[in-house]
Amino acid sequence: MSDCGCDKARRDLEEYLRNEVCKTEHADIREHLETCPACRDEALVSKTLTEVVARACRETAPEELRDQVLARLRQAQSAAHA
């Protein structure tokens, strides 16, 4: 069983999670994560954070909230030019 080591696994973690490493490196990192709880936990945190951010970026503000924000921005701009 090969072990890519914690340093390598953590250095390449983001690329691994985005499937941007070659198949050999992917297998090595996956194997390391299966045997190293600390790196596995870090990978889980990273993956969860990425998913939460991606989900938040897909959400849109309700029409009423957007209208209120735009109205306040216009008021602030008018006050600044007065």
Secondary structure, DSSP 8 states (H G I E B T S, - for coil): -----HHHHHHTHHHHHTT-S-HHHHHHHHHHHHH-HHHHHHHHHHHHHHHHHHHHHH----HHHHHHHHHHHHHHHHHHH-
